[in-house]
């Protein structure tokens, strides 16, 4: 299931639950963050600074988050 979605859609939900947003500092933490959201059954926002995104590589970062999100049962957004 492909659940990489926009934050606008994610934040407009009316289920009364908050949406966790976590900062990416290293590429290796992305799978653990996504799994934590899935285990909680909650949407998750993965945030990244411009500097970290440039260090990891914009294309690689985007592809990695999309790949991980495609296997999640809960929405994942990249900010």
mmCIF file of the N, C-alpha and C atoms, coordinates in Angstrom:
data_MODEL
# 
_entry.id   MODEL 
# 
loop_
_atom_site.group_PDB 
_atom_site.id 
_atom_site.type_symbol 
_atom_site.label_atom_id 
_atom_site.label_alt_id 
_atom_site.label_comp_id 
_atom_site.label_asym_id 
_atom_site.label_entity_id 
_atom_site.label_seq_id 
_atom_site.pdbx_PDB_ins_code 
_atom_site.Cartn_x 
_atom_site.Cartn_y 
_atom_site.Cartn_z 
_atom_site.occupancy 
_atom_site.B_iso_or_equiv 
_atom_site.pdbx_formal_charge 
_atom_site.auth_seq_id 
_atom_site.auth_comp_id 
_atom_site.auth_asym_id 
_atom_site.auth_atom_id 
_atom_site.pdbx_PDB_model_num 
ATOM 1   N N  . UNK A 1 1  ? 0.852   -1.182 0.000  1.00 0.00 ? 1  UNK A N  1 
ATOM 2   C CA . UNK A 1 1  ? 0.000   0.000  0.000  1.00 0.00 ? 1  UNK A CA 1 
ATOM 3   C C  . UNK A 1 1  ? 0.895   1.241  0.000  1.00 0.00 ? 1  UNK A C  1 
ATOM 4   N N  . UNK A 1 2  ? 0.663   2.156  -0.901 1.00 0.00 ? 2  UNK A N  1 
ATOM 5   C CA . UNK A 1 2  ? 1.479   3.359  -1.037 1.00 0.00 ? 2  UNK A CA 1 
ATOM 6   C C  . UNK A 1 2  ? 0.837   4.485  -0.235 1.00 0.00 ? 2  UNK A C  1 
ATOM 7   N N  . UNK A 1 3  ? 1.464   4.893  0.861  1.00 0.00 ? 3  UNK A N  1 
ATOM 8   C CA . UNK A 1 3  ? 0.861   5.884  1.737  1.00 0.00 ? 3  UNK A CA 1 
ATOM 9   C C  . UNK A 1 3  ? 1.714   7.124  1.940  1.00 0.00 ? 3  UNK A C  1 
ATOM 10  N N  . UNK A 1 4  ? 2.609   7.379  1.019  1.00 0.00 ? 4  UNK A N  1 
ATOM 11  C CA . UNK A 1 4  ? 3.404   8.602  1.069  1.00 0.00 ? 4  UNK A CA 1 
ATOM 12  C C  . UNK A 1 4  ? 2.437   9.718  0.679  1.00 0.00 ? 4  UNK A C  1 
ATOM 13  N N  . UNK A 1 5  ? 2.062   10.581 1.592  1.00 0.00 ? 5  UNK A N  1 
ATOM 14  C CA . UNK A 1 5  ? 1.025   11.559 1.274  1.00 0.00 ? 5  UNK A CA 1 
ATOM 15  C C  . UNK A 1 5  ? 1.378   12.957 1.734  1.00 0.00 ? 5  UNK A C  1 
ATOM 16  N N  . UNK A 1 6  ? 0.552   13.913 1.313  1.00 0.00 ? 6  UNK A N  1 
ATOM 17  C CA . UNK A 1 6  ? 0.810   15.309 1.644  1.00 0.00 ? 6  UNK A CA 1 
ATOM 18  C C  . UNK A 1 6  ? 0.461   15.576 3.100  1.00 0.00 ? 6  UNK A C  1 
ATOM 19  N N  . UNK A 1 7  ? 1.168   16.528 3.681  1.00 0.00 ? 7  UNK A N  1 
ATOM 20  C CA . UNK A 1 7  ? 0.859   16.908 5.062  1.00 0.00 ? 7  UNK A CA 1 
ATOM 21  C C  . UNK A 1 7  ? -0.501  17.586 5.139  1.00 0.00 ? 7  UNK A C  1 
ATOM 22  N N  . UNK A 1 8  ? -0.891  18.312 4.112  1.00 0.00 ? 8  UNK A N  1 
ATOM 23  C CA . UNK A 1 8  ? -2.194  18.972 4.127  1.00 0.00 ? 8  UNK A CA 1 
ATOM 24  C C  . UNK A 1 8  ? -3.302  17.943 4.343  1.00 0.00 ? 8  UNK A C  1 
ATOM 25  N N  . UNK A 1 9  ? -3.245  16.873 3.581  1.00 0.00 ? 9  UNK A N  1 
ATOM 26  C CA . UNK A 1 9  ? -4.251  15.814 3.723  1.00 0.00 ? 9  UNK A CA 1 
ATOM 27  C C  . UNK A 1 9  ? -4.141  15.144 5.091  1.00 0.00 ? 9  UNK A C  1 
ATOM 28  N N  . UNK A 1 10 ? -2.917  14.871 5.501  1.00 0.00 ? 10 UNK A N  1 
ATOM 29  C CA . UNK A 1 10 ? -2.694  14.198 6.775  1.00 0.00 ? 10 UNK A CA 1 
ATOM 30  C C  . UNK A 1 10 ? -3.206  15.025 7.948  1.00 0.00 ? 10 UNK A C  1 
ATOM 31  N N  . UNK A 1 11 ? -2.937  16.327 7.935  1.00 0.00 ? 11 UNK A N  1 
ATOM 32  C CA . UNK A 1 11 ? -3.311  17.185 9.056  1.00 0.00 ? 11 UNK A CA 1 
ATOM 33  C C  . UNK A 1 11 ? -4.778  17.601 9.036  1.00 0.00 ? 11 UNK A C  1 
ATOM 34  N N  . UNK A 1 12 ? -5.470  17.355 7.937  1.00 0.00 ? 12 UNK A N  1 
ATOM 35  C CA . UNK A 1 12 ? -6.886  17.724 7.876  1.00 0.00 ? 12 UNK A CA 1 
ATOM 36  C C  . UNK A 1 12 ? -7.794  16.616 8.404  1.00 0.00 ? 12 UNK A C  1 
ATOM 37  N N  . UNK A 1 13 ? -7.224  15.531 8.883  1.00 0.00 ? 13 UNK A N  1 
ATOM 38  C CA . UNK A 1 13 ? -8.013  14.434 9.450  1.00 0.00 ? 13 UNK A CA 1 
ATOM 39  C C  . UNK A 1 13 ? -8.768  14.925 10.679 1.00 0.00 ? 13 UNK A C  1 
ATOM 40  N N  . UNK A 1 14 ? -9.908  14.358 10.903 1.00 0.00 ? 14 UNK A N  1 
ATOM 41  C CA . UNK A 1 14 ? -10.759 14.790 12.012 1.00 0.00 ? 14 UNK A CA 1 
ATOM 42  C C  . UNK A 1 14 ? -10.911 13.701 13.070 1.00 0.00 ? 14 UNK A C  1 
ATOM 43  N N  . UNK A 1 15 ? -9.903  12.842 13.229 1.00 0.00 ? 15 UNK A N  1 
ATOM 44  C CA . UNK A 1 15 ? -10.028 11.744 14.184 1.00 0.00 ? 15 UNK A CA 1 
ATOM 45  C C  . UNK A 1 15 ? -9.604  12.120 15.600 1.00 0.00 ? 15 UNK A C  1 
ATOM 46  N N  . UNK A 1 16 ? -9.182  13.368 15.813 1.00 0.00 ? 16 UNK A N  1 
ATOM 47  C CA . UNK A 1 16 ? -8.832  13.839 17.140 1.00 0.00 ? 16 UNK A CA 1 
ATOM 48  C C  . UNK A 1 16 ? -7.444  13.431 17.627 1.00 0.00 ? 16 UNK A C  1 
ATOM 49  N N  . UNK A 1 17 ? -6.678  12.762 16.782 1.00 0.00 ? 17 UNK A N  1 
ATOM 50  C CA . UNK A 1 17 ? -5.343  12.329 17.163 1.00 0.00 ? 17 UNK A CA 1 
ATOM 51  C C  . UNK A 1 17 ? -4.293  13.289 16.629 1.00 0.00 ? 17 UNK A C  1 
ATOM 52  N N  . UNK A 1 18 ? -3.224  13.424 17.374 1.00 0.00 ? 18 UNK A N  1 
ATOM 53  C CA . UNK A 1 18 ? -2.110  14.228 16.917 1.00 0.00 ? 18 UNK A CA 1 
ATOM 54  C C  . UNK A 1 18 ? -1.308  13.484 15.855 1.00 0.00 ? 18 UNK A C  1 
ATOM 55  N N  . UNK A 1 19 ? -0.442  14.200 15.194 1.00 0.00 ? 19 UNK A N  1 
ATOM 56  C CA . UNK A 1 19 ? 0.438   13.604 14.192 1.00 0.00 ? 19 UNK A CA 1 
ATOM 57  C C  . UNK A 1 19 ? 1.873   13.853 14.648 1.00 0.00 ? 19 UNK A C  1 
ATOM 58  N N  . UNK A 1 20 ? 2.614   12.774 14.876 1.00 0.00 ? 20 UNK A N  1 
ATOM 59  C CA . UNK A 1 20 ? 4.004   12.897 15.298 1.00 0.00 ? 20 UNK A CA 1 
ATOM 60  C C  . UNK A 1 20 ? 4.880   13.387 14.158 1.00 0.00 ? 20 UNK A C  1 
ATOM 61  N N  . UNK A 1 21 ? 5.805   14.268 14.485 1.00 0.00 ? 21 UNK A N  1 
ATOM 62  C CA . UNK A 1 21 ? 6.765   14.779 13.507 1.00 0.00 ? 21 UNK A CA 1 
ATOM 63  C C  . UNK A 1 21 ? 8.157   14.613 14.110 1.00 0.00 ? 21 UNK A C  1 
ATOM 64  N N  . UNK A 1 22 ? 9.024   13.934 13.371 1.00 0.00 ? 22 UNK A N  1 
ATOM 65  C CA . UNK A 1 22 ? 10.337  13.596 13.892 1.00 0.00 ? 22 UNK A CA 1 
ATOM 66  C C  . UNK A 1 22 ? 11.418  14.022 12.908 1.00 0.00 ? 22 UNK A C  1 
ATOM 67  N N  . UNK A 1 23 ? 12.526  14.528 13.456 1.00 0.00 ? 23 UNK A N  1 
ATOM 68  C CA . UNK A 1 23 ? 13.617  15.048 12.633 1.00 0.00 ? 23 UNK A CA 1 
ATOM 69  C C  . UNK A 1 23 ? 14.570  13.950 12.200 1.00 0.00 ? 23 UNK A C  1 
ATOM 70  N N  . UNK A 1 24 ? 14.868  13.930 10.909 1.00 0.00 ? 24 UNK A N  1 
ATOM 71  C CA . UNK A 1 24 ? 15.838  12.998 10.346 1.00 0.00 ? 24 UNK A CA 1 
ATOM 72  C C  . UNK A 1 24 ? 17.219  13.644 10.452 1.00 0.00 ? 24 UNK A C  1 
ATOM 73  N N  . UNK A 1 25 ? 18.130  12.973 11.120 1.00 0.00 ? 25 UNK A N  1 
ATOM 74  C CA . UNK A 1 25 ? 19.506  13.454 11.183 1.00 0.00 ? 25 UNK A CA 1 
ATOM 75  C C  . UNK A 1 25 ? 20.437  12.542 10.396 1.00 0.00 ? 25 UNK A C  1 
ATOM 76  N N  . UNK A 1 26 ? 20.045  11.289 10.297 1.00 0.00 ? 26 UNK A N  1 
ATOM 77  C CA . UNK A 1 26 ? 20.812  10.290 9.548  1.00 0.00 ? 26 UNK A CA 1 
ATOM 78  C C  . UNK A 1 26 ? 19.831  9.438  8.755  1.00 0.00 ? 26 UNK A C  1 
ATOM 79  N N  . UNK A 1 27 ? 20.224  9.018  7.602  1.00 0.00 ? 27 UNK A N  1 
ATOM 80  C CA . UNK A 1 27 ? 19.392  8.186  6.746  1.00 0.00 ? 27 UNK A CA 1 
ATOM 81  C C  . UNK A 1 27 ? 18.970  6.897  7.458  1.00 0.00 ? 27 UNK A C  1 
ATOM 82  N N  . UNK A 1 28 ? 19.839  6.380  8.307  1.00 0.00 ? 28 UNK A N  1 
ATOM 83  C CA . UNK A 1 28 ? 19.605  5.092  8.963  1.00 0.00 ? 28 UNK A CA 1 
ATOM 84  C C  . UNK A 1 28 ? 18.456  5.105  9.965  1.00 0.00 ? 28 UNK A C  1 
ATOM 85  N N  . UNK A 1 29 ? 18.023  6.283  10.426 1.00 0.00 ? 29 UNK A N  1 
ATOM 86  C CA . UNK A 1 29 ? 16.934  6.336  11.412 1.00 0.00 ? 29 UNK A CA 1 
ATOM 87  C C  . UNK A 1 29 ? 15.549  6.323  10.769 1.00 0.00 ? 29 UNK A C  1 
ATOM 88  N N  . UNK A 1 30 ? 15.475  6.519  9.472  1.00 0.00 ? 30 UNK A N  1 
ATOM 89  C CA . UNK A 1 30 ? 14.181  6.621  8.789  1.00 0.00 ? 30 UNK A CA 1 
ATOM 90  C C  . UNK A 1 30 ? 13.342  5.362  8.957  1.00 0.00 ? 30 UNK A C  1 
ATOM 91  N N  . UNK A 1 31 ? 13.864  4.165  8.749  1.00 0.00 ? 31 UNK A N  1 
ATOM 92  C CA . UNK A 1 31 ? 13.025  2.973  8.924  1.00 0.00 ? 31 UNK A CA 1 
ATOM 93  C C  . UNK A 1 31 ? 12.470  2.833  10.345 1.00 0.00 ? 31 UNK A C  1 
ATOM 94  N N  . UNK A 1 32 ? 13.281  3.129  11.352 1.00 0.00 ? 32 UNK A N  1 
ATOM 95  C CA . UNK A 1 32 ? 12.821  3.013  12.735 1.00 0.00 ? 32 UNK A CA 1 
ATOM 96  C C  . UNK A 1 32 ? 11.714  4.018  13.030 1.00 0.00 ? 32 UNK A C  1 
ATOM 97  N N  . UNK A 1 33 ? 11.834  5.227  12.527 1.00 0.00 ? 33 UNK A N  1 
ATOM 98  C CA . UNK A 1 33 ? 10.794  6.234  12.737 1.00 0.00 ? 33 UNK A CA 1 
ATOM 99  C C  . UNK A 1 33 ? 9.477   5.799  12.093 1.00 0.00 ? 33 UNK A C  1 
ATOM 100 N N  . UNK A 1 34 ? 9.563   5.306  10.879 1.00 0.00 ? 34 UNK A N  1 
ATOM 101 C CA . UNK A 1 34 ? 8.360   4.860  10.177 1.00 0.00 ? 34 UNK A CA 1 
ATOM 102 C C  . UNK A 1 34 ? 7.719   3.672  10.889 1.00 0.00 ? 34 UNK A C  1 
ATOM 103 N N  . UNK A 1 35 ? 8.535   2.734  11.353 1.00 0.00 ? 35 UNK A N  1 
ATOM 104 C CA . UNK A 1 35 ? 7.990   1.584  12.089 1.00 0.00 ? 35 UNK A CA 1 
ATOM 105 C C  . UNK A 1 35 ? 7.301   2.019  13.371 1.00 0.00 ? 35 UNK A C  1 
ATOM 106 N N  . UNK A 1 36 ? 7.854   3.010  14.053 1.00 0.00 ? 36 UNK A N  1 
ATOM 107 C CA . UNK A 1 36 ? 7.237   3.504  15.286 1.00 0.00 ? 36 UNK A CA 1 
ATOM 108 C C  . UNK A 1 36 ? 5.842   4.057  15.006 1.00 0.00 ? 36 UNK A C  1 
ATOM 109 N N  . UNK A 1 37 ? 5.697   4.799  13.914 1.00 0.00 ? 37 UNK A N  1 
ATOM 110 C CA . UNK A 1 37 ? 4.376   5.301  13.536 1.00 0.00 ? 37 UNK A CA 1 
ATOM 111 C C  . UNK A 1 37 ? 3.432   4.165  13.215 1.00 0.00 ? 37 UNK A C  1 
ATOM 112 N N  . UNK A 1 38 ? 3.913   3.175  12.493 1.00 0.00 ? 38 UNK A N  1 
ATOM 113 C CA . UNK A 1 38 ? 3.080   2.030  12.124 1.00 0.00 ? 38 UNK A CA 1 
ATOM 114 C C  . UNK A 1 38 ? 2.661   1.248  13.365 1.00 0.00 ? 38 UNK A C  1 
ATOM 115 N N  . UNK A 1 39 ? 3.580   1.042  14.298 1.00 0.00 ? 39 UNK A N  1 
ATOM 116 C CA . UNK A 1 39 ? 3.262   0.305  15.517 1.00 0.00 ? 39 UNK A CA 1 
ATOM 117 C C  . UNK A 1 39 ? 2.236   1.047  16.368 1.00 0.00 ? 39 UNK A C  1 
ATOM 118 N N  . UNK A 1 40 ? 2.284   2.386  16.329 1.00 0.00 ? 40 UNK A N  1 
ATOM 119 C CA . UNK A 1 40 ? 1.310   3.191  17.072 1.00 0.00 ? 40 UNK A CA 1 
ATOM 120 C C  . UNK A 1 40 ? 0.001   3.346  16.301 1.00 0.00 ? 40 UNK A C  1 
ATOM 121 N N  . UNK A 1 41 ? 0.001   2.929  15.039 1.00 0.00 ? 41 UNK A N  1 
ATOM 122 C CA . UNK A 1 41 ? -1.188  3.084  14.200 1.00 0.00 ? 41 UNK A CA 1 
ATOM 123 C C  . UNK A 1 41 ? -1.501  4.539  13.917 1.00 0.00 ? 41 UNK A C  1 
ATOM 124 N N  . UNK A 1 42 ? -0.446  5.354  13.856 1.00 0.00 ? 42 UNK A N  1 
ATOM 125 C CA . UNK A 1 42 ? -0.621  6.796  13.688 1.00 0.00 ? 42 UNK A CA 1 
ATOM 126 C C  . UNK A 1 42 ? 0.162   7.294  12.480 1.00 0.00 ? 42 UNK A C  1 
ATOM 127 N N  . UNK A 1 43 ? -0.351  8.328  11.807 1.00 0.00 ? 43 UNK A N  1 
ATOM 128 C CA . UNK A 1 43 ? 0.415   8.944  10.731 1.00 0.00 ? 43 UNK A CA 1 
ATOM 129 C C  . UNK A 1 43 ? 1.698   9.544  11.296 1.00 0.00 ? 43 UNK A C  1 
ATOM 130 N N  . UNK A 1 44 ? 2.673   9.737  10.434 1.00 0.00 ? 44 UNK A N  1 
ATOM 131 C CA . UNK A 1 44 ? 3.960   10.268 10.878 1.00 0.00 ? 44 UNK A CA 1 
ATOM 132 C C  . UNK A 1 44 ? 4.503   11.241 9.834  1.00 0.00 ? 44 UNK A C  1 
ATOM 133 N N  . UNK A 1 45 ? 5.113   12.301 10.329 1.00 0.00 ? 45 UNK A N  1 
ATOM 134 C CA . UNK A 1 45 ? 5.790   13.266 9.471  1.00 0.00 ? 45 UNK A CA 1 
ATOM 135 C C  . UNK A 1 45 ? 7.286   13.129 9.733  1.00 0.00 ? 45 UNK A C  1 
ATOM 136 N N  . UNK A 1 46 ? 8.044   12.906 8.677  1.00 0.00 ? 46 UNK A N  1 
ATOM 137 C CA . UNK A 1 46 ? 9.490   12.861 8.777  1.00 0.00 ? 46 UNK A CA 1 
ATOM 138 C C  . UNK A 1 46 ? 10.017  14.202 8.295  1.00 0.00 ? 46 UNK A C  1 
ATOM 139 N N  . UNK A 1 47 ? 10.674  14.933 9.187  1.00 0.00 ? 47 UNK A N  1 
ATOM 140 C CA . UNK A 1 47 ? 11.176  16.268 8.877  1.00 0.00 ? 47 UNK A CA 1 
ATOM 141 C C  . UNK A 1 47 ? 12.672  16.208 8.633  1.00 0.00 ? 47 UNK A C  1 
ATOM 142 N N  . UNK A 1 48 ? 13.146  17.074 7.760  1.00 0.00 ? 48 UNK A N  1 
ATOM 143 C CA . UNK A 1 48 ? 14.580  17.109 7.473  1.00 0.00 ? 48 UNK A CA 1 
ATOM 144 C C  . UNK A 1 48 ? 14.999  18.537 7.149  1.00 0.00 ? 48 UNK A C  1 
ATOM 145 N N  . UNK A 1 49 ? 16.156  18.926 7.637  1.00 0.00 ? 49 UNK A N  1 
ATOM 146 C CA . UNK A 1 49 ? 16.675  20.260 7.323  1.00 0.00 ? 49 UNK A CA 1 
ATOM 147 C C  . UNK A 1 49 ? 17.249  20.252 5.913  1.00 0.00 ? 49 UNK A C  1 
ATOM 148 N N  . UNK A 1 50 ? 17.398  21.435 5.365  1.00 0.00 ? 50 UNK A N  1 
ATOM 149 C CA . UNK A 1 50 ? 17.983  21.565 4.028  1.00 0.00 ? 50 UNK A CA 1 
ATOM 150 C C  . UNK A 1 50 ? 19.403  20.995 4.022  1.00 0.00 ? 50 UNK A C  1 
ATOM 151 N N  . UNK A 1 51 ? 20.165  21.275 5.067  1.00 0.00 ? 51 UNK A N  1 
ATOM 152 C CA . UNK A 1 51 ? 21.536  20.786 5.140  1.00 0.00 ? 51 UNK A CA 1 
ATOM 153 C C  . UNK A 1 51 ? 21.612  19.268 5.174  1.00 0.00 ? 51 UNK A C  1 
ATOM 154 N N  . UNK A 1 52 ? 20.760  18.645 5.986  1.00 0.00 ? 52 UNK A N  1 
ATOM 155 C CA . UNK A 1 52 ? 20.752  17.183 6.060  1.00 0.00 ? 52 UNK A CA 1 
ATOM 156 C C  . UNK A 1 52 ? 20.265  16.582 4.754  1.00 0.00 ? 52 UNK A C  1 
ATOM 157 N N  . UNK A 1 53 ? 19.239  17.186 4.153  1.00 0.00 ? 53 UNK A N  1 
ATOM 158 C CA . UNK A 1 53 ? 18.724  16.691 2.871  1.00 0.00 ? 53 UNK A CA 1 
ATOM 159 C C  . UNK A 1 53 ? 19.807  16.771 1.791  1.00 0.00 ? 53 UNK A C  1 
ATOM 160 N N  . UNK A 1 54 ? 20.561  17.853 1.795  1.00 0.00 ? 54 UNK A N  1 
ATOM 161 C CA . UNK A 1 54 ? 21.644  17.995 0.813  1.00 0.00 ? 54 UNK A CA 1 
ATOM 162 C C  . UNK A 1 54 ? 22.745  16.971 1.075  1.00 0.00 ? 54 UNK A C  1 
ATOM 163 N N  . UNK A 1 55 ? 23.047  16.724 2.355  1.00 0.00 ? 55 UNK A N  1 
ATOM 164 C CA . UNK A 1 55 ? 24.087  15.759 2.712  1.00 0.00 ? 55 UNK A CA 1 
ATOM 165 C C  . UNK A 1 55 ? 23.688  14.343 2.281  1.00 0.00 ? 55 UNK A C  1 
ATOM 166 N N  . UNK A 1 56 ? 22.442  13.947 2.581  1.00 0.00 ? 56 UNK A N  1 
ATOM 167 C CA . UNK A 1 56 ? 21.962  12.618 2.191  1.00 0.00 ? 56 UNK A CA 1 
ATOM 168 C C  . UNK A 1 56 ? 21.792  12.557 0.678  1.00 0.00 ? 56 UNK A C  1 
ATOM 169 N N  . UNK A 1 57 ? 21.305  13.645 0.107  1.00 0.00 ? 57 UNK A N  1 
ATOM 170 C CA . UNK A 1 57 ? 20.983  13.705 -1.323 1.00 0.00 ? 57 UNK A CA 1 
ATOM 171 C C  . UNK A 1 57 ? 19.471  13.746 -1.470 1.00 0.00 ? 57 UNK A C  1 
ATOM 172 N N  . UNK A 1 58 ? 18.964  14.766 -2.135 1.00 0.00 ? 58 UNK A N  1 
ATOM 173 C CA . UNK A 1 58 ? 17.513  14.962 -2.241 1.00 0.00 ? 58 UNK A CA 1 
ATOM 174 C C  . UNK A 1 58 ? 16.819  13.766 -2.893 1.00 0.00 ? 58 UNK A C  1 
ATOM 175 N N  . UNK A 1 59 ? 17.359  13.292 -3.992 1.00 0.00 ? 59 UNK A N  1 
ATOM 176 C CA . UNK A 1 59 ? 16.736  12.171 -4.703 1.00 0.00 ? 59 UNK A CA 1 
ATOM 177 C C  . UNK A 1 59 ? 16.767  10.898 -3.866 1.00 0.00 ? 59 UNK A C  1 
ATOM 178 N N  . UNK A 1 60 ? 17.901  10.625 -3.236 1.00 0.00 ? 60 UNK A N  1 
ATOM 179 C CA . UNK A 1 60 ? 18.032  9.423  -2.418 1.00 0.00 ? 60 UNK A CA 1 
ATOM 180 C C  . UNK A 1 60 ? 17.078  9.491  -1.229 1.00 0.00 ? 60 UNK A C  1 
ATOM 181 N N  . UNK A 1 61 ? 17.021  10.628 -0.562 1.00 0.00 ? 61 UNK A N  1 
ATOM 182 C CA . UNK A 1 61 ? 16.144  10.798 0.591  1.00 0.00 ? 61 UNK A CA 1 
ATOM 183 C C  . UNK A 1 61 ? 14.683  10.587 0.203  1.00 0.00 ? 61 UNK A C  1 
ATOM 184 N N  . UNK A 1 62 ? 14.264  11.231 -0.861 1.00 0.00 ? 62 UNK A N  1 
ATOM 185 C CA . UNK A 1 62 ? 12.889  11.096 -1.318 1.00 0.00 ? 62 UNK A CA 1 
ATOM 186 C C  . UNK A 1 62 ? 12.562  9.655  -1.697 1.00 0.00 ? 62 UNK A C  1 
ATOM 187 N N  . UNK A 1 63 ? 13.459  9.011  -2.426 1.00 0.00 ? 63 UNK A N  1 
ATOM 188 C CA . UNK A 1 63 ? 13.234  7.621  -2.848 1.00 0.00 ? 63 UNK A CA 1 
ATOM 189 C C  . UNK A 1 63 ? 13.173  6.680  -1.644 1.00 0.00 ? 63 UNK A C  1 
ATOM 190 N N  . UNK A 1 64 ? 14.038  6.910  -0.670 1.00 0.00 ? 64 UNK A N  1 
ATOM 191 C CA . UNK A 1 64 ? 14.058  6.069  0.518  1.00 0.00 ? 64 UNK A CA 1 
ATOM 192 C C  . UNK A 1 64 ? 12.760  6.195  1.304  1.00 0.00 ? 64 UNK A C  1 
ATOM 193 N N  . UNK A 1 65 ? 12.307  7.416  1.535  1.00 0.00 ? 65 UNK A N  1 
ATOM 194 C CA . UNK A 1 65 ? 11.062  7.614  2.283  1.00 0.00 ? 65 UNK A CA 1 
ATOM 195 C C  . UNK A 1 65 ? 9.879   7.032  1.506  1.00 0.00 ? 65 UNK A C  1 
ATOM 196 N N  . UNK A 1 66 ? 9.846   7.229  0.205  1.00 0.00 ? 66 UNK A N  1 
ATOM 197 C CA . UNK A 1 66 ? 8.756   6.657  -0.597 1.00 0.00 ? 66 UNK A CA 1 
ATOM 198 C C  . UNK A 1 66 ? 8.760   5.138  -0.522 1.00 0.00 ? 66 UNK A C  1 
ATOM 199 N N  . UNK A 1 67 ? 9.917   4.520  -0.605 1.00 0.00 ? 67 UNK A N  1 
ATOM 200 C CA . UNK A 1 67 ? 10.018  3.063  -0.543 1.00 0.00 ? 67 UNK A CA 1 
ATOM 201 C C  . UNK A 1 67 ? 9.539   2.549  0.812  1.00 0.00 ? 67 UNK A C  1 
ATOM 202 N N  . UNK A 1 68 ? 9.987   3.170  1.873  1.00 0.00 ? 68 UNK A N  1 
ATOM 203 C CA . UNK A 1 68 ? 9.577   2.748  3.215  1.00 0.00 ? 68 UNK A CA 1 
ATOM 204 C C  . UNK A 1 68 ? 8.082   2.966  3.407  1.00 0.00 ? 68 UNK A C  1 
ATOM 205 N N  . UNK A 1 69 ? 7.579   4.124  2.965  1.00 0.00 ? 69 UNK A N  1 
ATOM 206 C CA . UNK A 1 69 ? 6.154   4.430  3.119  1.00 0.00 ? 69 UNK A CA 1 
ATOM 207 C C  . UNK A 1 69 ? 5.283   3.443  2.362  1.00 0.00 ? 69 UNK A C  1 
ATOM 208 N N  . UNK A 1 70 ? 5.781   2.930  1.264  1.00 0.00 ? 70 UNK A N  1 
ATOM 209 C CA . UNK A 1 70 ? 4.978   2.008  0.456  1.00 0.00 ? 70 UNK A CA 1 
ATOM 210 C C  . UNK A 1 70 ? 4.670   0.718  1.203  1.00 0.00 ? 70 UNK A C  1 
ATOM 211 N N  . UNK A 1 71 ? 5.451   0.389  2.206  1.00 0.00 ? 71 UNK A N  1 
ATOM 212 C CA . UNK A 1 71 ? 5.212   -0.812 2.984  1.00 0.00 ? 71 UNK A CA 1 
ATOM 213 C C  . UNK A 1 71 ? 4.498   -0.573 4.298  1.00 0.00 ? 71 UNK A C  1 
ATOM 214 N N  . UNK A 1 72 ? 4.093   0.665  4.558  1.00 0.00 ? 72 UNK A N  1 
ATOM 215 C CA . UNK A 1 72 ? 3.446   1.011  5.825  1.00 0.00 ? 72 UNK A CA 1 
ATOM 216 C C  . UNK A 1 72 ? 1.932   0.930  5.712  1.00 0.00 ? 72 UNK A C  1 
ATOM 217 N N  . UNK A 1 73 ? 1.282   0.657  6.827  1.00 0.00 ? 73 UNK A N  1 
ATOM 218 C CA . UNK A 1 73 ? -0.186  0.666  6.885  1.00 0.00 ? 73 UNK A CA 1 
ATOM 219 C C  . UNK A 1 73 ? -0.715  2.001  7.372  1.00 0.00 ? 73 UNK A C  1 
ATOM 220 N N  . UNK A 1 74 ? 0.168   2.933  7.665  1.00 0.00 ? 74 UNK A N  1 
ATOM 221 C CA . UNK A 1 74 ? -0.213  4.269  8.126  1.00 0.00 ? 74 UNK A CA 1 
ATOM 222 C C  . UNK A 1 74 ? 0.467   5.309  7.248  1.00 0.00 ? 74 UNK A C  1 
ATOM 223 N N  . UNK A 1 75 ? -0.123  6.492  7.120  1.00 0.00 ? 75 UNK A N  1 
ATOM 224 C CA . UNK A 1 75 ? 0.457   7.526  6.259  1.00 0.00 ? 75 UNK A CA 1 
ATOM 225 C C  . UNK A 1 75 ? 1.812   8.035  6.736  1.00 0.00 ? 75 UNK A C  1 
ATOM 226 N N  . UNK A 1 76 ? 2.667   8.342  5.779  1.00 0.00 ? 76 UNK A N  1 
ATOM 227 C CA . UNK A 1 76 ? 3.990   8.903  6.019  1.00 0.00 ? 76 UNK A CA 1 
ATOM 228 C C  . UNK A 1 76 ? 4.146   10.125 5.120  1.00 0.00 ? 76 UNK A C  1 
ATOM 229 N N  . UNK A 1 77 ? 4.573   11.246 5.691  1.00 0.00 ? 77 UNK A N  1 
ATOM 230 C CA . UNK A 1 77 ? 4.832   12.456 4.896  1.00 0.00 ? 77 UNK A CA 1 
ATOM 231 C C  . UNK A 1 77 ? 6.274   12.876 5.111  1.00 0.00 ? 77 UNK A C  1 
ATOM 232 N N  . UNK A 1 78 ? 6.856   13.496 4.118  1.00 0.00 ? 78 UNK A N  1 
ATOM 233 C CA . UNK A 1 78 ? 8.214   14.033 4.196  1.00 0.00 ? 78 UNK A CA 1 
ATOM 234 C C  . UNK A 1 78 ? 8.131   15.545 4.146  1.00 0.00 ? 78 UNK A C  1 
ATOM 235 N N  . UNK A 1 79 ? 8.726   16.196 5.153  1.00 0.00 ? 79 UNK A N  1 
ATOM 236 C CA . UNK A 1 79 ? 8.704   17.660 5.231  1.00 0.00 ? 79 UNK A CA 1 
ATOM 237 C C  . UNK A 1 79 ? 10.132  18.154 5.354  1.00 0.00 ? 79 UNK A C  1 
# 
